[in-house]
Amino acid sequence: MRKQLSRRDLLKISGGAVAATWLTPASAGETSVDIILKDDLRHTDFSWPVSRLSYPVDLRRGVREESLRLIDRTTGAGIPFQLTDVQREEGLVRRALLNLLADLPSGARKEFRLTTGNDDSAPNPRESANTVRVVRSAQSITLDNGLVRVQIPQGGGKGGANASPITRLGNGQRWLGRGELAVSTGPERLTVQEMAAGPVFAEYRLTYDFSERKRYQATVRLTSGMEFVELDEAMEGFGKEENAAWRIVWDGLGVTHRYCPNRAPEPVAGTGGDPTSERHPELPGDQQPTADGCLPLKIAPYHNWMSWWRLPTAAFWDEKGNTRVGVFITDTARWNDGEYALWGSSDTLSVHFHYSSEQLSWRLPLVRGTRSLGLAVYPHDRDSARVQTGKQTPLYIDDLRRWHGWIPLQKVKDWVLDFPANPEAHPRFFEQSPGNAKEIERRVQHSGMIASIAKGTERGSGPSPVGSREFFSSWTPDWDRLGASLSAEQARRLQAGYAFLAYLHRDEALMPMRTMLAGHPNFLADVKGVVGLFAFLFPQHPEARPMADHFEKFVELNLRYHTRPDVLAWDAQGGRWTENLACYTWAALKPTLQTSYLLHHYFDGHNRLLQPGILEFARWLLNSVSAPQQSHNGQATLPPQGAHAREAHLPYHLRVLGQELMRFDPLLAEHLLWLTPAENEGFESKGNNDPYRKMLAGWQDNRGTNPRLTSSKWTGYGFVLRAAVGTPGEMSVHLQQIDDGPNYRWGRAGKGGGGVLYYYAAGKSFSHNGPEDVGDAPRGVERCTSFGVKKSGGYRCIGPYRSRSRRPDRAAS
């Protein structure tokens, strides 16, 4: 979505990716600005509901606020608006934030005019059907838009400071829940400040000052026509050990059922371990509350695909009633506990749910950080047609999260989807691709990557790491090779689809990087690679360089947190990757290399691979290989370590890594080239149909330099012992000893694959395991070469789950 703005005389709107056109006044004494909001995506499934939008306004000469009108140019009717963050000079408004309500149906175009004209036909409505009304009493302030009511305390001294930020919450007819502040020592002062109150929304900021420099600040916002209250929180000085929190107790609502995405609605007390129910394989079958009533689901910004219990939405209801309550994350980027968790969100800020004595409550912990939520109250009718017993289906709470949290119009309106096409610039790199011109449009417009967003749930449909691989395998090569053959209209429409997906892949809601580093590392490479590929394809886009920079930041963070460090006390080298060597190390390296290569050579000449950790990672890859194998034409191979293992050749991607390091560490680069012949196949690619093989161009005849490998020791990986290097009897012994993490798919032998041995000598392998024997299959030492002895009844080993690497105090039997 792109807002196209025109300026008349003194009035200017700015912000985001905005194109502003300056025009002369329509008539003497009149100042106006036109706002054009249009759907450039034009996908039939996307229709944004009424949303609160804001635009920064710069009024250089200043205007009287009461003279402003906002007109719908299609109907000529005046519509409610509201100015906030107003800066005045001599009583005139100089700068402000213009707030209005608007929807955007599929393919629609909306035009508004903010004017200072004196025309009586330009009314200035101050209320709508669901305008927020503010009612004050001696102890409280109530915000009511006819659909949702929320009550907050008035504040004051210590006696009035013990109320929770939301004292009561309900719908237009009755109160459904009450708030409770659960802290060991109450606040010394509560200050309540009105931030905004008008026809569009009302907002109040509550600041609780505790002793010992603790502060809790809650901003409560209710918008006209919305079925949820926004809650934005900031906490300082609280430690997790204090167990401080505030709760919402739903004492006016009976609850029989619960819901979170990726699961069918189920009884609030759980299914009792029904074996036919869908459940996370790593959790017990019993899905009932714990002894203290805590439900298994919680609100958290991110957890790996697929998550069954840690998700951004949840809802509850009484099967016999007509009211539902729910909660959803409104701004993923605002969830920050300062811990910078790896893989999945820390539990620190998570909202927990309790059900005890037939009463539901929500617990919101008070601990250092920031949090952003929508608290929803809506009729059962919103979901009645969707719920089918035992079947998964997105509910209305997911709609609220999608349109007001994940891809809200307030955010998407600043995404530049309509930008100049430059088909003559293609092809830039690709000489072959799997598709044709007709398939480009079909793949983009009808892909589940886009289509399922409008009707699905996060991490259950829509963009996903596996789905993102289409960008690498077909979308990017197809567009580069065939884009010039498209008509101008096709190019414009498809560019919009590409841009929309690039913004989605950069956004924190999909796989966050700013407040935590989402995993798996190879999944993050898939997702963030899309952002870099977009910059390569469309360097004319105004966000191309920021997107390339975003990709580079991903490379830096992945290398920083997923390569093991040197440990001098152990004389161990760093560089071992989090993910297993046989498969997922390459699943992360392949998209990273491909994207970085295209940006380096076809975007701006900057090598984004050159980050701290890349040399250590490359040295570990170099030193982890086996002695040469006759079965692989005398080449070194990869030990079959972890999930999806096979004793495989070295993929040509290792050679490309050497090429990209040639000006950074020439000798290491030469070693990688020597180790990896140019004719090798790629990781998960066969034959000459791989469009990325062109990365090898110009380097095929460079045979590199023999590294003459020696024995080595690696942090979190173990020993690689070598002898008779360079002779027919060359030997390598790999003593795999995986540390405690983070790890991914290194095998279940010892809950991490510790203690596995691999032995190669004289061109042969004297050890073996199948693809999942020390991978995803629930094996022990039976299927791998390890430290076990065969005794009556099976194999015996040291430690739990047949692992030498865990409990040395347990002797072999």
C-alpha positions in Angstrom: 0.0 0.0 0.0 1.3 3.4 -0.8 -0.1 6.8 0.2 0.2 9.4 -2.6 0.0 12.9 -1.1 -0.5 16.3 -2.6 0.1 19.5 -0.8 -1.7 22.8 -1.1 0.0 25.9 0.2 1.2 25.4 3.8 0.1 21.9 4.6 2.3 18.9 4.3 2.0 15.2 5.3 5.2 13.1 5.7 6.3 9.8 7.0 7.4 6.3 5.9 7.9 5.7 2.2 5.9 8.7 1.0 5.7 10.5 -2.4 4.6 14.1 -1.9 3.5 16.4 -4.6 3.3 20.1 -4.0 0.4 22.0 -5.5 -0.9 25.6 -5.4 -3.9 26.6 -3.3 -7.3 25.8 -4.8 -8.5 29.3 -3.8 -7.4 32.2 -1.8 -7.3 31.5 1.9 -7.8 27.8 1.5 -5.1 25.2 2.6 -5.7 21.5 2.0 -4.0 18.2 1.6 -5.2 15.1 -0.3 -4.5 11.7 1.1 -4.8 8.8 -1.4 -4.9 5.3 0.1 -5.0 2.5 -2.5 -4.5 -1.2 -2.6 -1.6 -2.0 -4.9 -1.5 -5.6 -4.0 -5.0 -6.2 -5.6 -5.4 -9.7 -4.3 -9.0 -10.8 -4.0 -8.5 -12.3 -0.6 -7.1 -9.2 1.0 -9.6 -6.7 2.4 -8.5 -4.6 5.4 -11.3 -3.7 7.9 -11.8 -0.3 9.4 -8.5 0.6 11.1 -7.0 3.6 12.9 -4.5 5.3 10.6 -2.2 8.1 11.5 -0.2 10.6 9.3 2.4 13.2 10.5 1.3 16.7 9.5 3.6 19.7 9.2 1.7 23.0 9.1 4.5 25.5 8.5 2.5 28.8 9.0 0.1 27.2 11.5 -3.6 26.9 11.5 -6.5 27.1 13.9 -7.4 23.5 14.9 -11.1 24.3 14.9 -10.9 25.3 11.2 -9.8 21.9 10.0 -12.2 19.5 8.2 -11.6 16.0 6.8 -13.7 15.1 3.8 -14.2 11.8 2.0 -13.7 13.0 -1.6 -15.8 10.1 -3.0 -19.0 11.0 -1.1 -18.3 14.5 -0.1 -19.2 13.7 3.5 -17.2 14.9 6.5 -15.6 12.1 8.6 -14.3 12.2 12.1 -10.6 12.8 12.7 -8.4 13.6 15.6 -5.1 15.4 16.1 -2.6 14.1 18.6 1.0 15.0 19.5 0.1 18.6 18.7 2.9 21.2 18.7 1.6 24.8 18.8 3.1 28.2 18.3 1.2 31.3 19.2 -2.0 29.3 19.6 -1.7 27.8 16.1 -1.1 24.2 15.2 2.3 23.7 13.6 2.8 20.0 13.7 0.6 17.1 14.7 -0.4 13.5 14.0 -3.6 13.2 12.0 -5.7 10.2 13.1 -8.7 8.8 11.1 -10.6 5.6 10.6 -10.6 3.9 7.2 -11.0 0.5 5.6 -9.4 -0.7 2.4 -11.3 -3.4 0.4 -9.5 -5.4 -2.2 -8.4 -3.2 -5.1 -10.0 -0.1 -3.6 -8.8 3.5 -3.7 -9.8 5.9 -1.0 -9.3 9.7 -1.2 -9.5 12.1 1.7 -9.0 15.9 1.9 -7.9 17.7 5.0 -8.9 21.3 4.5 -9.0 24.6 6.3 -11.7 26.0 3.9 -14.7 27.9 5.2 -17.2 26.0 3.1 -20.2 25.1 5.2 -20.7 22.0 3.1 -17.6 20.5 4.7 -18.9 19.4 8.1 -16.8 18.6 11.0 -18.4 15.5 12.7 -17.1 14.9 16.1 -18.8 11.6 16.8 -19.7 8.3 15.0 -21.9 5.4 16.0 -19.1 3.9 18.1 -17.3 7.0 19.3 -15.4 6.5 22.5 -17.1 8.1 25.5 -15.1 8.9 28.6 -17.0 8.9 31.9 -15.2 10.0 35.1 -16.1 9.2 38.7 -14.3 9.9 42.0 -12.3 6.6 41.8 -12.3 5.6 38.1 -12.3 6.5 34.4 -14.5 4.5 32.0 -13.9 4.3 28.3 -16.8 2.9 26.3 -17.3 2.6 22.5 -20.5 0.7 22.7 -18.8 -2.6 22.0 -16.1 -2.7 24.7 -15.9 -1.0 28.0 -12.8 -0.6 30.1 -12.4 1.0 33.5 -9.1 2.3 34.8 -8.3 3.9 38.2 -8.1 7.7 38.7 -4.8 7.4 40.5 -3.6 9.5 43.4 -1.6 8.8 46.5 -0.6 5.4 48.0 -4.2 4.6 48.9 -5.3 4.9 45.3 -2.2 3.3 43.8 -3.0 -0.3 44.5 -5.6 -0.7 41.7 -4.5 -2.7 38.6 -4.2 -0.7 35.3 -7.5 -2.2 34.2 -9.9 -2.5 37.1 -12.8 -3.8 35.0 -13.4 -5.0 31.4 -16.6 -5.9 29.6 -18.8 -5.4 26.6 -21.5 -2.8 26.1 -24.0 -4.5 28.4 -22.1 -5.8 31.4 -18.7 -6.2 33.2 -17.0 -9.5 32.6 -13.8 -9.3 34.4 -11.9 -7.4 37.1 -8.2 -6.6 37.5 -6.0 -7.4 40.5 -2.5 -6.1 41.3 -0.4 -9.0 42.7 2.8 -7.6 44.2 4.5 -8.1 47.5 5.0 -4.4 48.1 2.5 -2.0 46.6 3.3 1.1 44.6 4.0 4.4 46.3 2.3 6.5 43.7 0.0 6.1 40.7 -0.1 8.9 38.1 -2.8 8.8 35.4 -2.4 11.0 32.4 -4.8 11.6 29.5 -2.9 11.3 26.3 -5.8 11.6 23.9 -9.6 11.8 23.9 -11.6 12.4 20.8 -13.9 10.9 18.1 -11.3 8.4 16.9 -9.8 7.1 20.1 -9.1 7.7 23.8 -5.8 6.9 25.4 -4.6 7.0 29.0 -1.1 6.4 30.5 -0.8 5.0 34.0 2.5 5.2 35.8 3.1 3.2 38.9 6.2 4.2 40.9 7.4 1.6 43.4 10.3 1.7 45.9 13.8 0.7 44.8 13.5 2.4 41.4 10.8 0.1 40.1 8.3 1.6 37.6 5.4 0.1 35.7 3.8 2.1 32.9 0.6 0.9 31.2 -0.9 2.7 28.2 -4.6 1.9 27.7 -6.2 2.8 24.3 -9.7 2.2 23.0 -10.6 3.1 19.4 -14.0 3.8 18.0 -15.6 0.7 16.5 -13.0 -1.7 17.7 -13.8 -4.9 19.7 -10.6 -4.8 21.7 -8.6 -2.6 24.1 -5.0 -2.0 23.3 -2.5 -2.3 26.2 1.1 -1.3 25.9 3.3 -1.9 28.9 6.8 -0.9 29.9 8.5 -2.2 33.1 11.7 -1.2 34.9 13.5 -2.6 37.9 11.4 -5.8 38.4 13.2 -9.1 38.7 11.8 -12.4 37.7 12.4 -13.8 41.2 9.8 -11.3 42.7 7.0 -13.1 40.9 5.1 -9.8 40.6 2.1 -9.6 38.2 -1.3 -8.3 37.7 -4.3 -10.5 36.8 -7.6 -10.3 35.0 -10.2 -12.5 36.8 -13.2 -13.3 34.6 -15.7 -13.4 37.4 -18.6 -12.3 35.2 -18.1 -14.9 32.5 -18.5 -18.7 32.7 -15.9 -20.5 30.6 -16.2 -24.0 29.1 -13.8 -23.9 26.1 -10.4 -22.6 25.2 -8.7 -22.0 21.8 -5.2 -21.3 20.5 -4.1 -21.5 16.8 -3.0 -24.8 15.3 -5.4 -26.7 17.6 -9.1 -27.4 17.4 -11.2 -25.7 20.2 -11.2 -27.9 23.3 -12.6 -28.0 26.8 -11.0 -25.4 29.1 -9.9 -28.2 31.5 -8.3 -30.1 28.7 -9.0 -33.3 26.8 -7.8 -35.7 29.5 -5.2 -37.1 27.1 -7.6 -38.2 24.4 -5.3 -40.1 22.0 -7.2 -38.9 19.0 -6.6 -35.2 19.8 -3.8 -33.3 18.1 -1.0 -32.6 20.4 2.6 -31.7 20.5 4.7 -34.9 20.3 7.1 -33.7 23.0 4.3 -33.0 25.5 2.5 -35.4 27.7 -0.9 -36.6 26.4 -2.6 -35.0 29.4 -3.6 -31.5 28.4 -5.4 -30.6 31.6 -4.3 -27.7 33.8 -1.4 -28.3 36.2 -2.1 -28.7 39.9 -2.2 -25.0 40.4 -4.6 -24.5 37.5 -2.1 -23.3 34.9 -3.3 -24.1 31.3 -0.7 -25.4 28.8 -1.2 -22.5 26.4 0.5 -19.1 26.7 0.9 -15.9 24.7 4.4 -15.5 23.3 5.7 -13.7 20.3 7.6 -16.5 18.7 8.2 -20.2 18.8 9.4 -22.6 16.2 7.2 -24.2 13.6 5.0 -25.8 14.5 3.9 -24.5 17.9 0.9 -25.9 19.7 0.9 -23.9 22.9 3.1 -20.8 22.6 1.3 -18.5 20.1 0.2 -14.9 19.6 -3.6 -15.4 20.2 -5.9 -17.2 22.6 -9.7 -17.2 23.2 -12.2 -18.5 25.8 -15.9 -18.8 26.0 -19.0 -20.4 27.5 -20.5 -22.8 25.0 -24.0 -21.8 26.2 -23.3 -18.0 26.2 -22.9 -15.4 23.6 -19.7 -13.8 24.6 -16.0 -14.5 23.9 -12.9 -13.0 25.4 -9.5 -13.2 23.8 -6.0 -11.8 23.8 -3.6 -11.2 20.9 -0.2 -9.6 20.4 -0.6 -6.2 18.7 3.1 -5.4 18.0 5.6 -8.2 18.1 8.5 -5.7 18.0 7.3 -4.2 21.3 7.9 -7.5 23.1 11.3 -7.1 24.6 12.6 -8.7 27.8 16.2 -7.6 27.3 17.4 -11.2 27.3 17.8 -11.6 23.6 16.6 -15.2 23.6 17.8 -17.7 20.9 15.5 -20.0 19.0 12.1 -19.2 20.7 10.8 -16.5 22.9 11.8 -16.5 26.6 8.9 -17.2 28.9 9.6 -14.0 30.9 6.9 -11.8 29.5 4.4 -14.5 28.4 0.8 -14.2 29.4 -0.3 -17.3 31.3 -3.9 -18.6 31.8 -5.3 -20.3 34.9 -8.5 -22.2 35.4 -9.4 -23.2 38.9 -12.7 -23.6 40.8 -14.5 -23.1 37.4 -13.0 -19.6 37.1 -10.6 -18.3 34.4 -7.9 -15.8 35.1 -5.1 -14.3 33.0 -1.7 -13.5 34.6 0.5 -10.8 33.2 3.9 -10.8 34.8 5.6 -7.6 35.9 9.2 -8.0 35.0 11.7 -5.8 33.2 10.7 -5.2 29.5 8.0 -4.1 27.2 4.8 -5.8 26.0 2.0 -5.1 23.6 -1.5 -6.7 23.7 -5.0 -6.5 22.5 -7.7 -7.5 25.0 -10.8 -8.5 23.0 -14.4 -8.9 23.9 -16.8 -9.9 21.1 -20.0 -11.8 20.4 -20.0 -15.6 20.0 -21.6 -15.0 16.5 -18.2 -14.0 15.2 -17.1 -17.6 15.4 -20.3 -19.7 15.4 -20.2 -20.5 11.7 -16.5 -21.5 11.9 -16.3 -23.8 14.9 -16.7 -27.5 14.0 -16.1 -30.1 16.7 -12.6 -31.5 16.5 -11.5 -29.4 13.5 -8.8 -26.8 13.3 -10.0 -23.4 11.9 -8.9 -19.8 12.5 -11.3 -18.0 14.8 -12.1 -14.3 15.0 -9.3 -13.7 17.5 -7.0 -14.6 14.7 -8.7 -12.1 12.4 -8.0 -9.4 15.0 -4.4 -10.4 15.2 -4.0 -10.5 11.4 -5.6 -7.2 10.5 -4.7 -5.2 13.7 -1.4 -6.8 14.8 0.4 -8.9 12.1 -0.4 -6.9 8.9 -2.4 -3.9 10.2 -3.3 -1.2 7.6 -1.4 1.3 9.7 1.8 -0.6 9.0 1.1 -1.8 5.5 0.0 1.6 4.2 3.7 2.6 4.4 4.9 -0.3 2.3 5.9 0.7 -1.2 4.3 -1.8 -3.5 4.0 0.5 -6.6 7.4 1.4 -7.9 9.0 1.9 -11.4 9.6 -1.3 -13.3 12.9 -1.8 -15.1 12.5 -5.0 -17.1 15.3 -4.2 -19.5 17.7 -4.7 -16.6 17.0 -8.4 -16.6 18.5 -11.0 -16.7 21.1 -9.8 -14.3 22.5 -13.3 -13.4 20.2 -16.3 -14.2 20.5 -18.0 -17.6 18.1 -20.8 -16.8 15.1 -21.3 -14.5 12.3 -23.9 -14.1 9.4 -21.8 -15.3 7.9 -19.7 -18.1 6.4 -16.3 -18.2 2.8 -17.5 -17.5 3.9 -19.5 -14.4 5.4 -16.4 -12.8 2.0 -14.8 -12.2 0.4 -18.1 -11.2 3.1 -18.8 -8.7 3.1 -15.4 -7.1 -0.7 -14.5 -7.1 -2.0 -17.9 -6.3 0.8 -19.1 -4.0 -0.2 -20.1 -0.5 2.6 -17.8 0.6 0.1 -14.9 -0.1 -3.3 -16.4 -0.4 -3.4 -18.3 2.9 -2.4 -15.2 4.9 -5.8 -13.6 4.6 -7.6 -16.6 6.0 -5.0 -18.5 8.0 -3.0 -18.2 11.2 0.7 -17.4 11.8 3.1 -20.3 11.8 0.2 -22.4 10.6 -0.2 -20.9 7.1 1.1 -18.1 5.0 4.8 -17.4 4.7 7.0 -20.1 6.2 10.7 -21.0 5.9 10.0 -24.1 3.8 7.6 -22.1 1.6 10.2 -19.4 1.2 12.5 -21.8 -0.7 10.3 -21.1 -3.7 12.0 -17.7 -3.9 15.3 -19.4 -4.4 14.3 -22.4 -6.6 11.9 -20.6 -9.0 10.6 -17.2 -8.2 13.9 -15.3 -8.3 15.4 -17.2 -11.3 12.1 -17.0 -13.2 11.7 -13.3 -12.7 15.3 -12.5 -13.6 15.3 -14.6 -16.7 11.7 -13.9 -17.9 10.7 -10.5 -16.3 11.6 -8.6 -19.5 9.0 -10.6 -21.4 6.1 -9.5 -19.1 3.8 -6.7 -20.0 4.0 -3.4 -18.0 0.8 -4.3 -16.2 1.9 -7.8 -15.3 5.2 -6.5 -14.1 3.6 -3.8 -12.0 1.2 -6.3 -10.4 3.8 -9.0 -9.8 6.3 -6.6 -8.4 3.7 -5.6 -5.9 3.3 -9.2 -4.8 7.1 -9.6 -4.5 7.4 -6.4 -2.5 4.6 -7.4 -0.2 6.3 -10.7 0.6 9.7 -9.1 1.1 8.2 -6.7 3.7 6.5 -9.6 5.4 9.8 -11.6 5.6 11.6 -8.6 7.0 8.9 -7.9 9.6 9.5 -9.0 13.2 6.3 -10.9 13.3 7.5 -13.7 11.0 11.0 -14.4 12.5 12.3 -11.7 14.8 15.8 -10.5 15.0 15.7 -7.2 17.0 14.6 -8.5 20.4 15.5 -12.1 20.0 17.1 -14.3 17.3 14.5 -16.7 15.9 15.4 -20.3 15.0 16.1 -22.7 13.6 19.2 -21.1 12.0 18.5 -22.7 8.6 14.9 -21.5 8.8 16.1 -18.0 9.5 18.3 -18.2 6.5 15.4 -19.2 4.3 13.2 -16.3 5.5 15.8 -13.5 5.5 17.2 -14.6 2.2 14.0 -13.6 0.6 14.6 -10.0 1.8 18.1 -10.0 0.2 16.8 -11.6 -3.0 14.2 -8.8 -3.4 17.0 -6.2 -3.2 18.9 -8.1 -5.9 15.9 -8.3 -8.2 14.6 -4.8 -7.7 17.5 -2.4 -6.9 15.2 0.5 -8.0 12.9 0.0 -5.1 13.4 2.7 -2.4 13.9 0.1 0.3 16.3 -2.1 -1.7 19.4 -1.0 0.3 17.7 -1.3 3.7 16.6 -4.7 2.8 20.1 -5.7 1.7 21.3 -4.3 5.0 18.7 -6.3 6.9 20.0 -9.5 5.2 23.5 -8.6 6.2 22.4 -8.1 9.8 20.9 -11.6 9.7 24.2 -13.0 8.5 26.1 -11.3 11.3 23.7 -12.4 14.0 23.5 -16.0 12.8 27.3 -16.3 12.7 27.6 -14.6 16.1 25.2 -16.9 18.0 25.4 -20.2 16.1 29.2 -20.8 15.8 30.9 -22.2 18.9 33.7 -20.0 20.4 37.3 -20.8 20.9 38.0 -22.1 24.4 41.6 -21.6 25.2 41.5 -23.5 28.5 40.5 -26.6 26.6 42.7 -25.9 23.6 39.6 -26.2 21.5 38.9 -24.2 18.3 35.6 -22.5 17.7 33.5 -22.6 14.6 31.2 -25.6 15.0 27.7 -24.7 13.8 24.6 -25.2 15.9 23.0 -27.5 13.3 24.1 -31.0 12.4 26.9 -31.4 9.8 25.2 -34.0 7.6 22.2 -31.8 6.6 21.2 -28.7 8.4 24.5 -26.9 8.4 24.2 -26.9 4.6 20.6 -26.0 4.7 21.6 -22.8 6.5 24.7 -22.1 4.4 23.1 -22.7 1.0 20.5 -19.8 1.0 22.9 -17.6 2.8 25.6 -18.1 0.2 23.2 -17.7 -2.7 21.7 -14.5 -1.5 25.1 -13.0 -0.4 26.7 -13.9 -3.7 23.9 -12.1 -5.8 24.1 -9.0 -3.6 27.9 -9.0 -3.7 28.3 -9.3 -7.5 25.1 -7.9 -8.8 23.9 -5.3 -6.3 26.5 -3.1 -4.8 29.9 -5.0 -4.7 29.7 -5.4 -0.9 30.5 -8.9 0.5 28.0 -9.5 3.3 29.6 -12.8 4.3 32.6 -11.1 5.8 31.4 -11.2 9.4 33.0 -12.3 12.7 32.7 -16.0 12.9 32.8 -16.8 9.1 36.5 -17.9 9.2 36.0 -20.1 12.2 32.9 -21.6 10.6 34.8 -22.3 7.3 37.8 -23.8 9.2 35.5 -26.2 11.0 33.9 -27.3 7.7 37.3 -27.8 6.3 38.6 -29.9 9.2 35.5 -32.0 9.7 35.8 -34.0 6.5 36.9 -37.6 6.4 40.0 -39.1 4.9 39.7 -39.6 1.1 37.3 -42.3 0.1 37.5 -44.7 -2.9 33.7 -44.8 -3.1 33.8 -41.0 -3.9 36.7 -41.0 -6.4 39.2 -40.2 -3.8 37.4 -37.2 -2.4 36.9 -36.5 1.3 33.3 -37.0 2.5 31.1 -35.7 5.3 30.6 -38.1 8.2 26.9 -39.0 8.5 26.2 -37.0 11.7 22.7 -36.3 12.7 19.3 -36.3 11.0 18.9 -37.0 7.3 22.5 -38.3 7.2 24.3 -39.8 4.3 28.0 -40.3 3.7 28.0 -37.5 1.1 30.4 -35.7 -1.1 31.2 -32.1 -0.3 28.6 -29.8 -2.0 30.0 -27.2 -4.4 28.6 -24.6 -2.0 31.8 -25.1 0.0 33.8 -24.1 -3.0 31.7 -21.0 -3.5 32.4 -20.1 0.2 36.1 -20.4 -0.7 35.7 -18.1 -3.7 33.9 -15.5 -1.5 36.7 -15.6 1.1 39.5 -15.3 -1.4 40.2 -11.6 -0.6 39.6 -12.1 3.1 41.7 -15.2 3.9 43.4 -16.3 0.7 45.0 -19.5 2.1 41.8 -20.7 3.8 40.0 -20.0 0.5 42.5 -22.0 -1.5 42.1 -24.9 0.9 38.4 -25.0 0.4 38.8 -24.9 -3.4 41.3 -27.8 -3.2 38.9 -29.8 -1.1 35.8 -29.3 -3.3 36.0 -30.0 -7.1 33.9 -27.7 -9.3 32.0 -30.7 -10.8 30.5 -31.7 -7.4 26.8 -31.4 -7.1 25.2 -28.9 -4.7 23.4 -29.5 -1.5 20.0 -31.0 -2.5 20.6 -30.1 -6.1 21.5 -32.5 -8.9 22.8 -32.3 -12.5 23.2 -29.1 -14.5 19.7 -27.8 -14.0 20.7 -25.9 -10.9 20.4 -22.2 -11.9 22.9 -21.2 -9.2 25.8 -23.3 -10.6 26.8 -20.1 -12.5 28.3 -18.9 -9.2 31.3 -21.2 -10.1 31.9 -19.4 -13.3 35.6 -18.3 -13.7 36.8 -20.5 -10.9 36.5 -24.0 -12.4 40.2 -24.3 -13.2 41.4 -23.1 -9.9 42.3 -26.4 -8.1 43.3 -24.6 -4.8 46.0 -25.6 -2.4 46.4 -28.8 -0.4 45.5 -28.0 3.2 47.5 -31.0 4.6 45.0 -31.4 7.4 46.2 -32.3 10.9 44.4 -33.5 14.1 42.2 -30.9 15.7 39.9 -30.4 18.6 36.6 -28.4 18.3 34.4 -26.7 21.0 31.2 -28.6 21.3 32.0 -31.1 18.6 34.9 -33.3 19.7 38.2 -34.5 18.2 39.2 -35.2 14.6 42.4 -37.3 14.7 44.4 -37.8 11.5 47.4 -39.8 10.5 49.3 -40.7 7.3 47.9 -37.6 5.6 48.6 -37.6 1.9 49.4 -41.3 1.7 47.3 -44.2 0.5 46.7 -45.2 4.1 45.5 -41.8 5.2 43.3 -42.2 8.3 40.8 -40.0 10.2 39.0 -40.8 13.4 36.1 -38.6 14.4 35.2 -38.6 18.1 31.9 -36.8 18.2 31.1 -35.3 21.5 28.2 -32.8 21.1 27.9 -30.3 24.0 24.7 -29.2 25.6 23.6 -26.6 23.2 22.1 -24.9 21.4 21.9 -27.8 19.1 19.7 -29.0 16.3 19.2 -32.5 14.9 22.5 -34.0 16.0 20.7 -37.2 16.9 19.0 -38.8 19.8 21.8 -41.1 20.9 22.4 -39.4 24.2 19.9 -36.7 23.6 22.5 -34.9 21.4 24.5 -37.6 19.6 27.4 -37.5 22.1 29.9 -40.3 22.0 29.5 -41.4 18.4 32.7 -42.6 16.6 33.5 -42.5 12.9 36.6 -44.2 11.4 38.0 -43.9 7.9 41.3 -45.4 6.7 43.0 -46.5 3.4 40.2 -45.2 1.3 37.4 -47.0 3.1 34.9 -46.3 5.8 34.9 -48.6 8.9 31.8 -47.1 10.5 28.3 -46.5 9.3 24.9 -45.4 10.3 21.7 -45.0 8.4 19.9 -41.6 7.6 18.1 -41.4 10.9 20.0 -44.0 13.1 21.6 -41.2 15.1 19.1 -38.6 13.7 15.4 -38.3 14.3 14.7 -42.0 14.9 14.5 -43.0 18.6 17.6 -45.1 18.5 20.4 -45.7 21.0 23.8 -47.0 20.3 22.5 -50.1 18.4 22.6 -48.3 15.0 25.8 -46.3 15.3 29.5 -46.8 16.1 29.6 -45.7 19.8 30.9 -46.6 23.2 28.6 -49.5 23.9 29.0 -53.2 24.6 26.5 -55.9 23.7 25.2 -57.7 26.7 22.3 -60.0 27.4 19.1 -58.1 26.5 20.8 -55.4 24.3 23.5 -52.8 24.4 24.9 -51.2 27.5 26.5 -47.8 27.8 27.4 -45.1 30.3 24.8 -42.5 31.2 21.1 -42.0 30.5 19.7 -42.9 27.1 22.8 -44.9 26.2 25.2 -41.9 26.0 28.8 -41.7 27.1 28.7 -37.9 27.1 26.1 -37.4 29.9 26.5 -39.1 33.3 30.1 -40.4 33.9 29.1 -41.4 37.5 27.0 -44.3 36.1 29.2 -47.3 35.3 28.6 -49.7 32.4 26.8 -52.9 33.5 
